[in-house]
Amino acid sequence: MIHFNSDLEESFWGAGIAFVTVAVVAAVVTPLTAPKRDDDLRGLVYGLGGVDVKGDVLAADRVWWRSPVLLGVIALVLSALLYVPVF
């Protein structure tokens, strides 16, 4: 029997073990299963693979504030700057 110092510690260990178990099972099972056909997915998902995203972009969507890469870089820079502790 494993002794835990508190119920919270037991919950953390249980959640961690469950996460690792799910990750390992998913990594093993995913390559062994066949993907669904496109016909089976129609009406179930928003989009299917092979869609030309570049051709569907409107002119108004090409503005700088709608660029996910630029916004991601700005978020990372701001996070790094605001992480610096103030004394």
N, C-alpha and C positions, 0 to 999 in steps of 0.2 A: 504494500500500500504506500502510495506517495503522500507525504505530508506537506501541506501548503500552509503558509502563515496566515492567509486570509481567503475569504471567498472570492475576492476580487482577483487575487493572484491565480487561483484555480481557474477562473473564467478566462483570464488572459492566456494561460497556457493552453486551455481547451480551444480557444479561438485560433491561436497560432498553429497548433497541431492540425486543426481542421483546414486551415488555409493551405498548409504545406501538402496535406493529403489531397485536396481538391486540385491543386496545381500539378501534382505528379500524375494523378489519374487523367486530367485533361491533356497533359503532354503526351501520355501514352495512348489514350483512346482516340484523340483527334486525327493523327495520321492514319489510323487503321480504319476509319469510317469513310464511306464514299460521300462526296458532296451531293446535295439535292440538285435535281434538274431545274432549269429556269421555269419550266411549266408548273412545277410544284410550288414555286415561290411567288408566282404572280398573284397579286392581291393580298399577299401576306407581308411583303416588305415594300419599302418606299421606292427603292431603286435596285437595279440589278447591275452586275459587273459589266464592264465594256461600254459604259455610258461616256460620251464625250463631254466632259465637264467644261473644257476650254471653249467649245463652240456654243455652249448654252449661257455663257456669262453675258449679262447685259452691260451696256456701256456705263450705266450708273453704278454698277458693282465693281468697277475697276478703280475706284478712288482709294487713296492710301489707307484710310481708316477701316477698310473692309479686308485688308490683307492679313490673314491669320499668322503668317510668318513675322511680319513687322509687329503686330500686336503681341505676339509671344515673346519676341526679343525685348520689347518695351516692358512687359510684365516681369521678365527675368531681371532686367537692369534695375527696375524699381524695387523688386524684392531684395536684391543684393544691397542696394543703397539704404533701404529702410531696415535691414537686418543689423546694421552697424549699431552697437549699443551706444546710447547717449549717457554720459556721466554727469 
